[in-house]
């Protein structure tokens, strides 16, 4: 993917970024739900096809041909969810970004609630209070969240939730690495930005199959936690004073929330 950062037009309020790998059956129903949920907003939807082999990209283009506000970004090979999110945010054209998973388990009906809370935080993240997954995945997530919370102290109960609203420029200033999407609350806090968790719905997967194995989130994530801890220890920003006003080191006005 190109590293060019897209300009921000004034007419878009929200860019919805959806990483998708072999989710051809979910593309159309998910896109239509998003358009319906955000009918009151000026939006664009960016599907990032992360090396799919099942026609996911073609399904996105078919919706685009129908006139839906959809764009397609394509990775030439599978690069992972974090890379897909970064590509989508980089090429998005709104100041605010929404993300949700391409499997249909996040409910787009929660997007307006999270978007309305953007004045309170630079990152608004969903908290799946009732998980619609197998007991193994629920247990794995519970253990991973407990370990991460204990080691990073980010005060976020569910960083694995794909449903997020975030300030684009603040995100683009973050260090980027594989699996970073699991640690966005800690990374935003490192940048001097506030984070807010709100309860959201969670749905069972109705189409397609999961791309994660039993140990993907837990054991690999533990290695990443130490990397994030190192990043936080090695970055100690001071405050910049501009005409008597204290602002965050990043210079982003949204980071002060």
N, C-alpha and C positions, 0 to 999 in steps of 0.2 A: 504493500500500500504506500501511497505517497505520504511524505511527511508534511506536506503543505497544510497550514491551518486555515480553515475556511473563514471568510469574512462574515460578519454578523449583520444581516439586514434588519431593519427596524420593524418589519411587519410580522415577524414570527415571535410568538411568546414562548414556545416550548418545542424542543427537538426530542423525539422519543427514539432511543437507541435500543435495538434488540439484537443481541448476538444469537446466531442460529446455525446449528450444524446438523444437517439431516433432519429437518423439521418441516418437510414439505406439507404434511397434513395439518400442521398448526398455523401456517402462514396466513391463510385467508380468514379463518375464524378469529384469530388474534387481532389482525389488522382492523377488521370491521368492529370488533369490540372497542378498540382504542379510539377509533374515529367517533363512535357513538358516545363513549365516556367523556371525550374532550371536545364535544361539539361546540361548546361555548368559547373555545380557545383557537387561536391561529397556530397550527402545528405542522410539523413534518414528521414522518416516520422513516427512520433509517434502519433497514435490515442489513446486518453485516453477516454475509454468508461465509462462514469460516471453513472453507474447504469441503462443502457438502458434495455428495455424490448421488443424491436422490432427486434432484430437480428443484431444490429449495429456491435457487436463484430465479429459475423460470417462473415459479409460482409468484414470486414477488413482482416480476416484470408484468405478469398478467394482470395483477391488481393495479399496477401503475398505468397500464393501458386503459383501465376502466375509469381513470381519472382520480383515484385516491391519492392523497398527498404523500406518496411513498418514493423513497430513493433506495437504490441497491448499491452496497459496497461489497466487493468480493475479495477474499483472500485466496491467493493462488495455491496455498496449502494450509492445512489445519494448524492454527497458531495458538489456540486456546482462548478461553473466555475473556481474560484480561486484555489480551491483544485486540480482540474484537471490540470490546468496550472502548479502548483507547482510539482505535480507528474511527469508530462512530462519533465519539466526542470531538475528535480533531476535525472531522469533516462536517459536523453539525453547524447550523447557521442561526441558532437561537442562543440567548444568554443563559438560559436554563435548560438542563438536560434531565430527561426521565429515562430510567433504564428498567427493563423487566426481562425475565427469562423468556426464551422462545418456545418453551414447552407447554405454555398455556396454564401453568399452575398458579402464577400471579394473576390476580383479578384486576383488570384495567379499571374497574369501577372505583378502585381506591386511589387512582391517580389524581383526581381533582382535590381530594382531601390533603394529600401530600403536597401538591402544588400550592395550595392555599397557605401552607405553613412555611413557605420559602422565606418570608420576611423574618422568621424566627431563627433560622439557621442556614448555613451554606450547604449542609448536607442533611436531608430529611430521609430517613431510612425506615422501611417497614419492619414490623415485628410480627412474625407469624405466630399468633397466640394459640392457634389450633392447627397443627400440621396434618396434612392429608397425604402422608407418606407411609411406607412400610415401617414396622417397628425398628428394623435395623437402621434405616436412615434417620429416624427420629432419635434413636440412641446415639448414633454417630454424631449427629448435629449437636445434641445436648452436651456430649463430652467435649467436642471441639470448641463450642462456645464457652464452656466452663474453663478450659485450659487457656484459651486466648484471653478471656476476661481477667483471669488471675495473673497472667504474665504481662499484659499490656495495660490493664486498668482503663479501658476505653469507655466503660460505662454503657456499653451497647449490648442488649441481650441477644441480638440475632443478626450478626454481620453477614450471614450467608443468604439473607433475603435479597433476591434480585431486584426488588421494587424499591427504587430510589429516585429522589429529586436532588440535583446538585448544581452548584454554580460552575459554569463551564470554565471560566478563566482560572478559578481556584483549582479545579481538577487538573487542568493542563500544566499547572506549576508543580504538581506532585512528582516525586520520583516514580518512574514506570518500570515495572518488572512483572514477570510471570506470577500469577496468582494475586496480584495486588488488589483485585476487586474484593477479596475476602478481608482486607485490612483498611478499607477506606475510612472508617471512623477514626482510627488511630492516625492515619496519614493526614486527614483534614485537621485534626487537633494539633498535630505537629506543625501544620502551616498556620496555626493561630485562629482557625475557623471553628465555629461551634457546630455541634451535631445534635440532631433531635430524632428520637425513635417514636413511631406511632404504630398502634396495632392495625394490622391489615388481615384480610382474608387469605386463605390458602386453599387450593383446589387439587383434587387428585389428577394425575396425568391421564388423559383420555385417549391420546393418540401418540404414536411414536414410542421410543424407548430412551431410558436415561443414558447419558454419556459418561457417568461417573461410576467408579467401582467402590468397593467397601472402604478402601484405605486412602482414596484420593484426597479427601478433605482433612482427615485427621493427621496421618503420619507425615505427608508432604507438608501440611500446614504447620506442623511443629517446627520444621526446619525454617520455614518462612518467618515464623514468629521471632526467632532469634535475629533474623535479618532486619525486621522492623524495629526490634528493640535497639539494635545497633544504630539504625538511622535516627532514632529519637535521641539517643545519647550523644550522637555526633552533631546535632543541630540545636543550637541554643540561640534563637533569634532575640534581639533586643527590640525595644519599641522605638518607632520613629515619631518624632514630635514635629507636627506641621502646624504652625501658627497656634501653638498651645493645645492642639488636639492630639490625643494619643491614638495611634492606629497600629494595626498589626504589621509585622515586618514585611509581609508579602505585598503590602500596598493595596490589596483588594478591599474595597469598602464593605463587601459582603462578609469578609472574614471577621468582622468585628461583632457579628451577631452572637 
